[in-house]
Amino acid sequence: MGCQVVSTPVGCEGLWSQEDPPVWSIAETPADFAESIRACLHQEVDRAGLRRWVSERFSPTRFIDELTNLYSCSTLKSTT
């Protein structure tokens, strides 16, 4: 998809396995972060695509579904 995302290394943890990952810009210092944001602002981006990618993967509904799944799995393990 090619959506720009600027984050810290910690902020990207757990996202590498996502399907259709956006183009990452990982910034470790404030100066790197500012430069990465400046570069993103001067590039053409697919804003609708980025919004869709975030909405599909980080929506409240998906979060609740994942928590419910985790709870169900832990409940099954504790009863056996």
C-alpha positions in Angstrom: 0.0 0.0 0.0 2.9 2.4 0.7 1.5 4.4 3.6 4.0 6.4 5.6 4.3 5.7 9.3 6.8 7.4 11.6 7.4 5.7 15.0 9.9 4.8 17.6 11.4 1.3 17.7 9.1 0.5 20.7 6.1 1.9 18.9 6.7 -0.6 16.0 6.9 -3.7 18.2 4.3 -6.2 17.3 3.4 -4.5 14.0 5.9 -6.3 11.7 3.6 -9.3 11.3 0.7 -7.2 10.0 -0.4 -7.9 6.5 0.1 -5.1 3.9 2.5 -3.2 6.2 2.9 0.5 5.5 6.3 2.0 4.7 8.0 2.4 8.0 10.2 5.3 9.1 11.7 4.5 12.5 13.1 7.4 14.4 15.3 7.0 17.5 16.0 10.6 18.3 13.8 13.7 18.3 15.8 15.1 15.4 15.2 11.9 13.4 11.5 12.0 14.2 11.2 15.6 13.1 13.1 14.9 9.9 11.0 11.8 9.1 7.7 13.8 9.6 9.0 16.6 7.4 9.9 14.1 4.7 6.4 12.5 5.0 4.7 15.9 4.7 6.5 16.6 1.4 5.6 13.3 -0.2 2.4 12.2 -1.9 0.7 9.7 0.4 -2.5 7.7 0.1 -4.3 9.2 3.1 -7.4 7.2 2.4 -5.4 4.0 2.3 -3.6 4.9 5.5 -6.9 5.6 7.3 -8.3 2.3 6.0 -5.2 0.3 7.1 -5.4 1.8 10.6 -9.2 1.4 10.9 -9.0 -2.3 9.8 -6.2 -3.2 12.2 -6.7 -1.0 15.2 -10.4 -0.4 15.4 -12.3 -0.8 18.8 -14.2 -3.8 17.3 -11.0 -5.6 16.4 -9.5 -4.8 19.8 -12.5 -6.2 21.6 -12.5 -9.3 19.4 -8.8 -10.0 20.2 -9.4 -9.4 23.9 -12.4 -11.7 23.9 -10.3 -14.4 22.1 -7.5 -14.0 24.6 -10.0 -14.3 27.5 -11.6 -17.3 26.0 -8.3 -19.1 25.5 -7.2 -18.3 29.1 -10.6 -19.5 30.5 -10.3 -22.8 28.5 -6.7 -23.4 29.9 -7.7 -22.7 33.5 -10.6 -25.2 33.4 -8.6 -28.1 32.1 
